[in-house]
Amino acid sequence: MESRPEPPFAGPAHADLDLTNACNLQCSHCDVSSGIPLTEELDRTGIFSIIGQLYNLGVLSLTVAGGEPFLRPDAVDILERACSYPGWRVSVITNGTLLSGRLVWDLLHRCPGLSVTVSLDGSMPASFDIIRHSGRRTTAAQRSLFSLVTSGIARGAEAGLEMHAAFALTCVNQADLMPTYNLAIDLGVRDILAIKFFPGGHGSVDKSKDGRRSPLSCSFRSSAVGVLSPTHRRWGRHRRGRGSMGLPSASSGAGVSRYWFAWGPQRNY
């Protein structure tokens, strides 16, 4: 691909592109109510066109998500096209259930520079399942899903993909953030992104419709998004022993209904 036309910064610095509303999980916190594909979702040609337009506008980073993006048979083709444009950063957000050996190989060899973020909201099968599945399930089903996701993360990291983890911070799993961070690093991710729960979509209100807030909602002193990694330059301030951690407080940038700022191991976001 040829370099983008000048001048840069003609458009937004970052763009999110949701490939589908289809999802194979029933996450209780999903703010876009994923599950069933929408009618008239864009085909590959339409998405290729949008990617090219975003690139030519001067967008610096593109995040591809869903739903679960890998439910689309052409997801790798779309990511391959996005990664073929020079000078911008491409990432994909997935629930990790479809990270087979074949898919990992395709992403590694066909999508150079791709960053893969997997949702990991608990350090144990039961705590993970509370967020990632809205129904009550058997212990065996919880363990199966947890194993599927964690093995996918490890498989990607071992193959050499740039792997990251994302943690939806709610009142039911906030105490599990530090253990989940330790697990994620052991699996081979570069960092973990903790994002405060946003009460929208499936997680907007209690299903009884009596006006109560979602049971996932609670008050946090910080509304920040925090990226934590072993080489984090502020890690010493936030880590108070292996078993406890305080999220950084910040109010810079833009997010869903709030301002946010996040720190990474090598750059600011």
C-alpha positions as CSV (number, residue, x, y, z in Angstrom):
1,M,0.0,0.0,0.0
2,E,1.1,3.6,-0.7
3,S,1.6,6.0,2.2
4,R,-1.4,8.1,3.1
5,P,-1.9,11.5,1.5
6,E,-0.9,14.6,3.5
7,P,-1.8,16.5,5.6
8,P,-2.1,14.2,8.6
9,F,-4.6,14.7,11.4
10,A,-7.4,15.5,9.0
11,G,-9.6,13.1,10.9
12,P,-9.9,11.5,14.3
13,A,-6.8,10.0,15.8
14,H,-8.5,6.7,16.6
15,A,-11.4,4.8,15.2
16,D,-13.3,1.7,16.4
17,L,-14.8,-0.6,13.7
18,D,-17.3,-3.2,14.9
19,L,-17.5,-6.0,12.3
20,T,-20.7,-7.7,13.6
21,N,-23.1,-7.7,16.5
22,A,-23.0,-11.5,16.6
23,C,-21.5,-13.1,19.7
24,N,-21.1,-16.6,21.1
25,L,-21.2,-15.5,24.7
26,Q,-23.9,-13.8,26.9
27,C,-21.8,-11.2,28.8
28,S,-23.9,-9.6,31.6
29,H,-22.2,-6.3,31.2
30,C,-22.2,-5.9,27.4
31,D,-22.9,-2.3,26.6
32,V,-23.8,-2.9,23.0
33,S,-26.2,-5.8,23.6
34,S,-24.3,-8.2,21.3
35,G,-25.6,-11.6,20.5
36,I,-27.7,-11.7,17.3
37,P,-26.2,-10.4,14.0
38,L,-27.9,-7.2,12.8
39,T,-29.7,-7.1,9.6
40,E,-27.8,-5.5,6.7
41,E,-24.3,-5.7,8.3
42,L,-21.6,-4.5,6.0
43,D,-20.0,-7.0,3.7
44,R,-16.3,-7.3,3.1
45,T,-16.2,-4.8,0.2
46,G,-18.0,-2.2,2.3
47,I,-15.7,-2.7,5.2
48,F,-12.6,-2.5,3.0
49,S,-13.9,0.8,1.7
50,I,-14.4,2.2,5.2
51,I,-10.9,1.1,6.3
52,G,-9.4,2.9,3.3
53,Q,-11.4,6.1,4.0
54,L,-10.3,6.1,7.6
55,Y,-6.7,5.6,6.7
56,N,-6.9,8.5,4.1
57,L,-8.5,10.7,6.8
58,G,-5.3,10.4,8.8
59,V,-6.5,8.0,11.5
60,L,-3.5,6.8,13.5
61,S,-5.0,3.7,15.1
62,L,-7.8,1.3,14.3
63,T,-9.5,-1.1,16.7
64,V,-11.6,-3.9,15.2
65,A,-14.2,-5.5,17.5
66,G,-17.8,-6.8,17.6
67,G,-19.7,-8.6,18.9
68,E,-17.2,-11.3,18.5
69,P,-15.3,-10.3,15.3
70,F,-14.0,-13.8,14.6
71,L,-17.5,-15.2,14.1
72,R,-17.2,-13.5,10.6
73,P,-15.5,-15.9,8.2
74,D,-13.8,-13.0,6.5
75,A,-12.4,-11.4,9.8
76,V,-8.8,-12.4,9.0
77,D,-9.1,-11.0,5.5
78,I,-10.4,-7.7,6.9
79,L,-7.6,-7.5,9.5
80,E,-5.1,-8.4,6.8
81,R,-6.3,-5.5,4.6
82,A,-6.1,-3.1,7.6
83,C,-2.6,-4.2,8.5
84,S,-1.4,-3.7,4.9
85,Y,-1.7,0.1,5.3
86,P,1.6,1.6,6.6
87,G,2.0,4.0,9.4
88,W,-1.0,3.2,11.7
89,R,-1.7,0.8,14.5
90,V,-4.3,-2.0,14.1
91,S,-5.7,-4.0,17.0
92,V,-8.5,-6.5,17.5
93,I,-10.6,-7.1,20.6
94,T,-11.9,-10.7,21.0
95,N,-13.5,-12.8,23.7
96,G,-10.7,-15.4,23.0
97,T,-13.0,-18.4,22.5
98,L,-12.0,-18.9,18.9
99,L,-8.2,-18.5,19.1
100,S,-7.4,-21.8,17.6
101,G,-4.0,-22.8,16.4
102,R,-5.0,-22.1,12.8
103,L,-6.4,-18.7,13.6
104,V,-3.3,-17.7,15.6
105,W,-1.1,-18.8,12.7
106,D,-3.2,-16.7,10.2
107,L,-3.0,-13.6,12.4
108,L,0.7,-14.0,12.9
109,H,1.6,-14.5,9.3
110,R,-1.0,-12.5,7.5
111,C,-1.5,-9.5,9.8
112,P,1.9,-8.0,10.6
113,G,2.0,-5.7,13.6
114,L,-1.5,-6.7,14.8
115,S,-2.3,-6.3,18.5
116,V,-4.7,-8.8,20.0
117,T,-6.7,-7.9,23.2
118,V,-8.6,-10.7,24.9
119,S,-11.3,-10.0,27.6
120,L,-10.3,-11.6,30.9
121,D,-12.4,-10.5,33.8
122,G,-11.5,-13.0,36.5
123,S,-8.7,-15.2,37.7
124,M,-10.9,-18.3,38.4
125,P,-13.6,-20.0,36.3
126,A,-16.5,-18.9,38.7
127,S,-15.5,-15.3,38.9
128,F,-14.8,-15.1,35.1
129,D,-18.2,-16.7,34.3
130,I,-20.1,-14.1,36.4
131,I,-19.2,-11.4,33.8
132,R,-18.9,-13.5,30.6
133,H,-22.2,-15.4,30.9
134,S,-25.5,-14.1,32.2
135,G,-27.0,-17.4,33.2
136,R,-26.3,-19.7,36.1
137,R,-24.1,-22.6,34.8
138,T,-22.5,-25.7,36.0
139,T,-19.0,-25.8,37.4
140,A,-18.0,-27.9,34.4
141,A,-19.3,-25.4,32.0
142,Q,-17.5,-22.5,33.8
143,R,-14.2,-24.4,33.8
144,S,-14.6,-25.2,30.1
145,L,-15.1,-21.6,29.1
146,F,-12.3,-20.4,31.3
147,S,-9.9,-23.0,29.9
148,L,-10.9,-22.2,26.4
149,V,-10.1,-18.5,26.8
150,T,-6.9,-18.8,28.9
151,S,-5.5,-21.4,26.6
152,G,-6.2,-19.2,23.6
153,I,-4.3,-16.3,25.2
154,A,-1.3,-18.6,26.0
155,R,-1.4,-20.0,22.5
156,G,-1.2,-16.6,20.9
157,A,1.6,-15.4,23.2
158,E,3.7,-18.5,22.7
159,A,3.3,-18.1,18.9
160,G,4.6,-14.5,19.1
161,L,1.4,-12.5,18.7
162,E,1.3,-9.2,20.6
163,M,-1.2,-10.2,23.3
164,H,-3.0,-7.9,25.8
165,A,-5.9,-8.5,28.3
166,A,-8.9,-6.3,29.1
167,F,-10.7,-6.4,32.5
168,A,-14.2,-5.0,32.9
169,L,-14.1,-3.5,36.4
170,T,-17.4,-4.1,38.3
171,C,-18.5,-4.4,41.9
172,V,-18.6,-8.2,41.6
173,N,-15.0,-8.6,40.4
174,Q,-13.1,-5.6,41.6
175,A,-11.3,-7.6,44.3
176,D,-10.1,-10.0,41.7
177,L,-8.3,-7.5,39.6
178,M,-4.8,-8.1,41.0
179,P,-5.0,-11.9,40.8
180,T,-6.3,-11.5,37.2
181,Y,-3.4,-9.3,36.4
182,N,-1.0,-11.9,37.8
183,L,-2.7,-14.6,35.7
184,A,-2.6,-12.5,32.6
185,I,1.1,-11.8,32.9
186,D,1.8,-15.5,33.5
187,L,-0.2,-16.4,30.3
188,G,2.1,-14.1,28.3
189,V,0.2,-10.8,27.8
190,R,2.1,-7.5,27.8
191,D,-0.3,-5.7,30.0
192,I,-3.9,-5.6,31.3
193,L,-6.4,-2.8,30.7
194,A,-8.9,-2.2,33.5
195,I,-12.0,-0.4,32.4
196,K,-14.8,0.8,34.7
197,F,-18.1,-0.8,34.0
198,F,-20.5,1.3,31.9
199,P,-24.2,0.6,32.6
200,G,-25.4,0.3,29.0
201,G,-26.9,-2.4,26.9
202,H,-27.3,-5.7,28.7
203,G,-25.8,-4.1,31.8
204,S,-28.0,-1.0,31.9
205,V,-30.6,-1.9,34.6
206,D,-31.8,-4.8,36.5
207,K,-34.0,-7.1,34.4
208,S,-37.0,-6.7,36.7
209,K,-37.4,-3.1,35.3
210,D,-38.1,-1.7,38.8
211,G,-35.7,1.1,38.3
212,R,-32.8,-0.4,40.2
213,R,-29.3,0.0,38.9
214,S,-27.5,-3.0,37.4
215,P,-26.1,-5.3,40.1
216,L,-22.7,-4.8,38.4
217,S,-22.7,-1.1,39.2
218,C,-20.9,0.4,42.1
219,S,-19.1,3.6,43.0
220,F,-15.3,3.8,42.3
221,R,-13.1,6.6,43.5
222,S,-11.6,6.7,40.1
223,S,-13.3,6.7,36.7
224,A,-10.0,6.1,35.0
225,V,-8.9,3.5,32.6
226,G,-5.7,2.0,33.7
227,V,-3.1,0.0,31.8
228,L,-0.8,-2.0,34.1
229,S,2.3,-3.9,33.1
230,P,5.5,-5.1,34.8
231,T,7.5,-2.3,33.2
232,H,4.9,0.4,33.9
233,R,6.8,3.5,35.0
234,R,4.2,4.3,37.7
235,W,3.8,0.8,38.8
236,G,5.5,1.4,42.1
237,R,2.9,4.0,43.1
238,H,-0.1,1.7,42.3
239,R,1.2,-1.6,43.6
240,R,1.2,-2.1,47.3
241,G,2.4,-5.6,47.7
242,R,1.4,-8.5,45.3
243,G,-2.1,-8.7,46.7
244,S,-3.4,-5.2,46.5
245,M,-3.4,-2.3,44.0
246,G,-4.9,1.1,43.5
247,L,-6.0,2.3,40.1
248,P,-4.5,5.6,38.9
249,S,-6.8,8.6,39.0
250,A,-6.8,10.6,35.8
251,S,-9.2,12.8,33.7
252,S,-7.8,13.3,30.3
253,G,-8.9,12.1,26.8
254,A,-12.3,10.8,25.9
255,G,-14.3,7.6,26.5
256,V,-17.8,6.3,26.7
257,S,-19.7,8.9,28.8
258,R,-16.5,9.8,30.7
259,Y,-13.0,11.2,30.4
260,W,-10.2,8.8,30.7
261,F,-6.4,8.5,30.4
262,A,-4.4,5.3,30.4
263,W,-0.7,4.5,30.7
264,G,1.1,1.7,28.9
265,P,4.6,0.3,29.3
266,Q,6.1,2.3,26.4
267,R,3.7,5.0,25.4
268,N,0.7,7.1,26.5
269,Y,-2.7,6.3,24.9
